[in-house]
Amino acid sequence: MDYNLDNAVSYHYGKFPPEHINYEIFIEELIKATETLAQFDQMIKNLHNSELLLAPLRNQEAVLSSRIEGTISTIDEILQYEADHDSGLSENARADVIETILYQRALKNAQEALEDGYQFSLNFIKQMH
């Protein structure tokens, strides 16, 4: 198989993140994002069960991120699978649905690990992956 790499992205390995960043050009956006995250964090802390808000977001993230890799499933399929198979993986489900469920479980496990005090690091990211 012959690939044409003439228009491929040229990455700068070992040069990320940049040494000098001019934060002045996007400081207002950073402040707004920080304020919004603080409001979101406070809202979650005030919920009796934060999973009511986080589970649908985690499902949506799993579906969308899996789609980037060519795994096609829908939120409806994920919810149906969870309703039918709450104790484990099923051999009868589509492979794409199972792949998305595993991605969702990895996200949940990572969230729980961070809540338990696990340090966010390159090794942690590799373990999640």
C-alpha positions, 0 to 999 in steps of 0.5 A: 500500500502506497501512502501520499504523505505530501500534505500530512501534518508535520508534528514537532516532537519534543517541542510541546508545550511551547516554552513561551506562550503569550497569555495576554491574547486569551486571558479573558477567555481563560478567566471566563472558562475558570469562572464557568468551571467553578460554577459547574464544580459548585453545582456538582457539590450541591447535588445529592448524587452528582452521577445524575449529571455526570453519567450522561456527560460521560456517556456522550463523551464516550460516544463522541470520542469513540466515533473519532476512532471509527467506532459508531454507537449511539447514546440510545444503544449505550443506555439500552445496553446498560439497562439490559446488562447491568452486571457485565459485558454481553456477547450478543451486543454489537462490538462498537457498543461494547467498545464504547461501554469500555471507554465509558468505564475507563472514564469513570474509573479515571474519575474515581481514581482522581477523586481518591487522590491519584495524581494526574500524570503521564503514567495516569494518562497511559493507564487510562488509555 
